[in-house]
Amino acid sequence: MVTSREKAPAALLDRAPSPALVVGAIASVQFGAAIAATLFDRIGPSGTVLLRLAFGSAMLLAVWRPRLAGRTRRELALAGVFGLVLGAMNLTFYAALSRVPLGIAVSLEFVGPLTVALLGSRRALDLLWVGLAALGILALTQGDAHGLNGLGVALALLAGAFWGAYILLNARLGQVFPGGTGLALAMCVGTVVAVPFGVVEGGSHLLGGESLLAGAAVGLLSSAIPYSLEVEALRRIATSVFGVLMSLEPAFGALAGLTVLGQHLGARVLVGIALVIAASVGASRRGRGGAVAL
């Protein structure tokens, strides 16, 4: 049963266009990742993930206040599996981010959503946009690919696989749970997954004032805001379209790396950004000049 308190936050998101939700989620998560990278020296990637998920869970629980009563075992299992994927995706991506630049890590991770877009495509034109996005990712990666950490590359690709699973499970979660209630439950599971890794790596530094403050900011930007926006967007659009729209991730990752971490962009990277943006615009239009109802 959906309560009035579960409907209130959802009403605000209902009025927002689906593309705006996706772009907002992308910008939020990438700038959150850039801020998270500044914590690695203090508490490590896993410690950062733990704070991100813990604060994100607390925020989502406060907003959505989900109830377990009345939920079937299958529904709760879905939230649990989604939480496991969330935890694994964050742990592997942050471990990659500690070894390779943000823009490149996101580009490699994008293999996951790109695969989702390709497998879900039913029109030849969709494949064109996927191919254009792939060229953009190649341009972003090739610019600084020499001397990349091999383990970092492997971890980014693994994170991409979890990201692809995240997209598919997220779409299902949004159909089963109202608002962000299922997401809030899943985030709690993800936090539990991250606890042993985060405690071992972060230790007592996790409780430092600066770590907690930055962790709260990362939790808001990289978890609470983007995950809520994505759950709502995936209620309305196909996973294939969502996957290609997410091709903006490498561009925003490069921008966040520049503004927050001082990772400068070369000409090849700018070409890559232009290609992925063009692919995203193309994916949002179909038919005879009409926009897709996203």
C-alpha positions in Angstrom: 0.0 0.0 0.0 1.4 3.4 -1.0 1.1 6.0 1.8 0.8 9.7 1.5 4.3 10.2 2.8 5.7 8.0 0.1 3.8 10.0 -2.6 5.1 13.4 -1.5 8.7 13.3 -2.8 7.5 11.4 -5.9 5.1 14.2 -6.8 8.0 16.6 -7.3 9.9 14.3 -9.6 6.7 13.5 -11.6 6.7 17.0 -13.0 10.3 16.9 -14.3 11.1 15.8 -17.9 12.8 12.4 -18.1 15.9 13.7 -20.0 16.4 16.4 -17.3 16.2 13.7 -14.6 18.9 11.6 -16.4 21.2 14.6 -17.0 20.8 15.8 -13.5 21.7 12.4 -12.1 24.8 12.3 -14.4 26.1 15.7 -13.3 25.5 15.0 -9.6 27.2 11.6 -9.6 30.3 12.7 -11.5 31.0 15.8 -9.4 30.3 13.6 -6.4 33.0 11.2 -7.7 35.4 14.0 -8.1 34.9 15.1 -4.5 35.2 11.5 -3.4 38.6 11.2 -5.0 39.9 13.9 -2.7 39.2 11.5 0.2 41.3 8.6 -1.0 44.5 9.6 0.7 42.7 9.8 4.0 40.3 6.8 4.1 41.0 5.0 0.8 38.5 4.1 -1.9 36.6 1.6 0.1 36.3 3.9 3.1 35.0 6.5 0.8 32.4 4.1 -0.6 31.3 3.2 2.9 30.7 6.8 3.9 29.0 7.5 0.6 26.5 4.6 0.9 26.0 5.1 4.7 25.1 8.8 4.3 23.1 8.2 1.1 21.1 5.5 2.9 20.4 7.7 5.9 19.2 10.5 3.5 17.0 8.2 1.5 15.5 6.6 4.6 14.6 10.0 6.0 13.0 11.1 2.8 11.1 7.9 1.7 10.7 6.1 5.1 10.0 2.7 3.4 7.9 0.0 5.1 8.8 -3.7 5.1 5.3 -4.7 6.1 3.2 -5.9 3.2 6.1 -6.6 0.9 6.5 -10.1 -0.6 9.7 -12.1 -0.3 10.3 -11.7 -4.0 10.1 -7.9 -3.7 12.5 -7.8 -0.8 14.8 -10.2 -2.6 14.8 -7.8 -5.6 15.8 -4.9 -3.3 18.5 -7.1 -1.7 20.0 -8.1 -5.1 20.0 -4.5 -6.2 21.8 -3.5 -3.0 24.5 -6.1 -3.6 25.0 -4.8 -7.2 25.1 -1.2 -5.8 27.8 -2.1 -3.3 29.9 -4.0 -5.8 29.6 -1.3 -8.5 30.7 1.4 -6.1 33.6 -0.6 -4.6 35.0 -1.6 -8.0 34.6 1.9 -9.6 36.2 3.8 -6.7 39.1 1.3 -6.7 39.5 2.0 -10.4 39.3 5.7 -9.8 42.2 5.6 -7.4 44.3 4.2 -10.2 43.2 6.0 -13.4 41.9 9.5 -14.2 38.2 10.1 -13.7 37.3 10.7 -17.3 39.0 7.6 -18.5 37.6 5.5 -15.6 34.0 6.6 -16.5 34.7 5.9 -20.2 35.8 2.4 -19.5 32.9 1.8 -17.1 30.5 2.9 -19.8 30.9 -0.4 -21.5 28.1 -1.6 -19.2 25.4 0.8 -20.2 26.5 0.8 -23.8 26.0 -3.0 -23.9 22.5 -2.5 -22.4 21.7 0.0 -25.1 23.0 -2.3 -27.8 21.2 -5.4 -26.6 17.9 -3.5 -26.1 18.0 -1.8 -29.5 15.3 -2.7 -32.0 16.0 -0.1 -34.7 19.0 0.3 -37.0 19.1 4.0 -36.2 19.7 3.2 -32.5 22.8 1.2 -33.5 24.1 4.3 -35.2 23.9 6.3 -32.0 25.5 3.5 -30.0 28.3 3.4 -32.6 28.8 7.2 -32.4 28.9 7.0 -28.6 31.5 4.2 -28.9 33.7 6.5 -31.1 33.4 9.2 -28.5 34.5 6.8 -25.7 37.4 5.7 -27.8 38.5 9.3 -28.4 38.3 10.0 -24.7 40.3 6.9 -23.8 43.0 7.1 -26.4 44.0 10.6 -25.5 45.7 9.5 -22.2 45.7 5.7 -22.6 49.5 5.3 -22.6 50.7 3.9 -19.3 47.3 3.3 -17.8 47.3 1.1 -14.7 46.2 -2.4 -15.8 44.4 -3.3 -12.6 42.6 0.1 -12.7 41.4 -0.7 -16.3 40.2 -4.1 -15.3 38.3 -2.7 -12.2 36.7 0.0 -14.4 35.4 -2.7 -16.8 34.1 -4.8 -14.0 32.3 -1.8 -12.6 30.8 -1.4 -16.0 29.4 -4.9 -15.9 27.8 -4.1 -12.5 26.5 -0.8 -14.0 24.8 -2.6 -16.8 23.1 -4.9 -14.2 22.2 -1.8 -12.2 20.3 -0.3 -15.1 18.2 -3.5 -15.7 17.5 -4.0 -12.0 16.8 -0.4 -11.4 14.0 -0.4 -14.1 12.4 -3.4 -12.4 12.8 -1.9 -8.9 10.9 1.2 -10.0 8.0 -0.9 -11.2 7.7 -2.8 -8.0 8.3 -0.1 -5.3 6.7 3.4 -5.1 9.0 6.4 -5.3 12.4 5.7 -3.9 11.3 3.3 -1.2 12.9 0.2 -2.8 16.1 2.2 -3.5 16.3 3.2 0.2 16.1 -0.5 1.2 18.7 -1.4 -1.4 21.1 1.3 -0.3 21.0 -0.2 3.2 22.1 -3.6 1.8 24.8 -1.9 -0.2 26.1 -0.2 2.9 26.3 -3.5 4.7 28.3 -4.9 1.8 30.8 -2.0 2.0 31.3 -2.2 5.8 34.1 -4.7 6.0 36.1 -3.2 3.1 35.6 0.3 4.3 36.5 -0.4 7.9 39.7 -2.3 7.0 40.8 0.5 4.7 39.6 3.6 6.4 40.0 2.6 10.1 39.6 5.3 12.7 40.0 8.0 10.0 36.4 7.3 9.0 35.2 9.2 12.1 37.3 12.3 11.4 35.4 15.5 11.1 36.6 16.3 7.5 36.0 12.7 6.4 32.4 12.8 7.7 31.6 16.2 6.2 33.0 15.2 2.8 31.4 11.8 3.0 28.0 13.4 3.6 28.5 15.6 0.5 29.5 12.6 -1.6 26.5 10.6 -0.2 24.2 13.3 -1.3 25.7 14.0 -4.7 26.7 10.5 -5.7 23.9 8.4 -4.2 20.8 10.1 -2.8 20.2 12.5 -5.6 21.3 10.6 -8.7 19.8 7.2 -7.7 16.5 8.8 -6.9 16.4 10.7 -10.3 17.4 7.5 -12.2 14.7 5.4 -10.5 12.1 7.9 -11.6 13.5 8.2 -15.1 13.5 4.5 -15.7 9.8 4.3 -14.9 9.1 6.2 -18.1 11.8 5.3 -20.7 13.2 2.1 -22.2 16.5 0.8 -20.7 18.0 1.0 -24.2 17.3 4.8 -24.5 18.5 5.3 -20.9 21.7 3.5 -21.7 22.5 5.7 -24.6 21.6 8.9 -22.8 24.0 7.8 -20.2 26.7 8.3 -22.8 27.0 11.8 -21.3 28.8 10.2 -18.3 32.3 10.4 -19.8 31.8 14.0 -20.8 30.7 15.0 -17.3 33.4 12.9 -15.8 36.0 14.7 -17.8 34.5 18.1 -16.8 34.4 17.2 -13.2 38.0 16.0 -13.3 39.0 19.3 -14.8 37.1 21.6 -12.4 37.6 19.6 -9.2 40.8 17.6 -9.7 42.6 19.8 -12.2 42.8 17.1 -14.9 43.1 19.1 -18.1 41.3 18.2 -21.3 43.1 17.8 -24.6 41.8 18.2 -28.1 41.1 14.5 -28.5 39.0 14.6 -25.3 37.0 17.5 -26.5 36.2 15.6 -29.7 35.1 12.6 -27.6 32.8 14.9 -25.6 31.2 16.2 -28.8 30.7 12.7 -30.1 29.0 11.4 -27.0 26.7 14.5 -26.8 25.8 14.0 -30.4 24.9 10.4 -29.8 22.8 11.3 -26.8 20.9 14.0 -28.8 20.3 11.5 -31.6 19.1 8.8 -29.3 16.4 11.1 -27.9 14.9 11.6 -31.4 13.2 9.1 -33.6 10.7 8.9 -36.4 10.2 11.7 -38.9 11.6 14.6 -37.0 9.6 13.9 -33.8 11.0 13.8 -30.4 10.7 10.6 -28.5 8.3 10.8 -25.6 10.8 10.2 -22.8 
